[in-house]
Amino acid sequence: MLELSAKLLNQPVLSLRTGGQVAMAMEPIMNPNNLKVEGFRCIDQFDNRELILVTQDIRDHIKDGFVIDDHEVLVEPEELVRLKDVLKLNFILLGKPVYTDKKKRLGKVVDYAVDNETLYVQKLYVSQTILKSLNAGQLTIDRSQIVEITDRRVIVKDPLQGVKDTAPATALA
């Protein structure tokens, strides 16, 4: 099932051991190489320091927040050797401009949908310029249409590629 990005922002982190909230997951840590949510930046409930919740340590994602075994699974960013490069990038998908592979600007990412089982981004929602949005509205781009992601932009296959510019003429009877 897909969930919008708002379901990943500012979520309580609940401990099964204590039965209460131990942190607040502020924002997802996204790997730009595969668009997978690798973890979450959290604010510790007890001493207000930034800790990381790795996705493997999440037992469940319920409407009240993320469920973990214990406060001990939250770690300091320096302890995560495997995610060191991803953390250093500080990649944020929201607000990234979207271009076609033919260098035409489509708009910017205003939301995305994540598969709640795998935590891979499956859809991008792109707002167009005001003039284009009056005619066509918001664009939805599937994961399979993404060609490249850089720190400055998202490049996708041209959504109009293969569509003829003019309608075929009809023969009069």
C-alpha positions in Angstrom: 0.0 0.0 0.0 1.2 3.5 -0.8 1.5 6.3 1.7 2.1 10.0 1.0 5.2 11.7 2.4 3.2 13.5 5.1 2.8 10.1 6.8 6.6 9.9 7.3 7.1 13.4 8.7 6.8 14.3 12.4 5.7 10.9 13.6 6.0 9.7 17.2 8.4 6.8 17.9 6.7 4.4 20.3 8.6 1.8 22.4 7.0 -1.6 23.1 9.2 -1.9 26.2 8.1 1.3 27.9 4.7 1.6 26.3 5.1 5.2 25.4 6.8 7.7 23.1 10.6 7.8 23.2 11.3 10.1 20.2 9.8 12.1 17.4 10.8 11.0 13.8 11.2 14.4 12.1 12.2 13.5 8.5 13.1 10.5 6.4 16.7 9.8 5.4 16.4 9.0 1.7 19.1 7.3 -0.5 19.1 9.1 -3.8 20.7 6.2 -5.6 17.6 4.0 -5.3 14.9 6.3 -3.6 14.7 4.1 -0.6 13.9 5.5 2.9 16.9 4.2 4.9 15.9 5.7 8.2 14.6 8.7 10.1 16.2 11.7 11.8 14.7 11.7 15.3 14.7 14.0 18.3 15.2 12.0 21.5 12.3 12.6 24.0 14.7 12.5 27.0 17.6 14.8 26.1 16.6 16.5 22.8 19.6 15.2 20.8 19.4 14.0 17.2 19.4 10.3 16.8 18.8 8.0 13.9 16.1 5.3 13.6 17.1 2.8 10.9 14.2 1.3 9.0 15.2 -2.3 9.9 14.4 -1.5 13.6 10.8 -0.4 12.9 8.5 -3.2 14.1 5.3 -1.6 12.7 4.0 1.7 11.3 0.6 2.4 12.9 -1.6 5.5 12.7 -0.1 6.7 16.0 3.5 6.5 14.7 6.5 4.1 14.4 6.7 1.2 16.8 10.1 0.0 17.9 11.3 -2.6 20.5 13.2 -0.2 22.8 14.8 3.2 23.0 18.2 1.5 22.6 17.7 1.0 18.8 18.0 4.7 18.2 21.6 5.5 17.5 24.0 8.4 17.0 24.6 9.4 13.4 28.4 8.7 13.8 27.7 5.1 14.6 26.1 4.3 11.3 29.1 3.5 9.1 27.0 1.9 6.3 24.8 5.1 6.0 27.6 7.6 6.4 27.6 8.7 2.8 23.8 8.9 2.6 23.7 11.0 5.8 26.3 13.3 4.4 24.3 14.0 1.2 21.3 15.1 3.3 19.1 14.5 0.2 15.6 16.0 0.3 13.3 15.0 -2.5 10.5 17.6 -1.8 11.1 20.8 -3.8 13.5 19.3 -6.4 12.9 20.6 -9.9 11.8 17.9 -12.4 13.1 17.9 -16.0 12.5 15.6 -18.9 15.4 13.8 -20.6 15.0 16.4 -23.4 15.8 19.2 -20.8 12.2 20.5 -20.6 11.2 21.7 -17.1 8.0 20.0 -15.9 7.8 21.6 -12.4 8.9 20.6 -8.9 8.2 17.6 -6.6 5.5 18.6 -4.1 4.8 15.1 -2.8 5.7 11.5 -3.2 4.2 8.1 -2.4 6.2 5.4 -0.6 5.4 1.7 -0.5 4.8 1.1 3.2 6.3 -2.4 3.1 9.6 -1.8 1.2 9.9 2.0 1.9 10.8 2.7 -1.8 9.4 5.8 -3.4 6.9 4.6 -6.1 5.3 7.9 -7.3 6.4 11.5 -7.6 3.7 14.3 -7.6 4.9 17.3 -9.6 3.4 20.7 -9.6 3.6 22.5 -12.9 3.7 26.2 -13.6 0.5 28.1 -13.0 -0.4 28.3 -16.6 0.1 24.6 -17.3 -1.6 23.5 -14.1 -4.8 25.3 -15.2 -4.9 23.1 -18.3 -3.5 19.8 -17.0 -3.2 19.9 -13.2 -0.6 18.0 -11.3 1.7 15.4 -12.9 2.1 11.9 -11.5 5.4 10.3 -12.4 5.9 6.6 -11.8 9.2 5.2 -10.4 9.9 3.5 -13.8 9.9 6.9 -15.6 12.8 8.2 -13.5 16.0 8.4 -15.5 18.4 10.1 -13.1 18.4 11.9 -9.8 21.1 14.4 -8.9 21.5 16.7 -6.0 19.9 19.5 -8.0 17.2 17.9 -10.1 15.1 14.8 -11.0 15.3 13.8 -14.7 12.4 11.7 -16.1 11.4 10.2 -19.4 9.3 12.7 -21.4 5.7 11.9 -20.5 4.5 13.0 -23.9 7.1 10.9 -25.8 5.3 8.8 -28.4 2.2 11.0 -28.4 1.5 12.8 -31.7 1.1 16.5 -31.6 -2.0 16.6 -33.8 -5.1 14.5 -33.9 -5.5 12.3 -37.1 -7.8 13.8 -39.7 -11.0 11.9 -40.2 -12.3 11.1 -43.6 -15.6 12.5 -44.6 -18.1 9.9 -45.8 
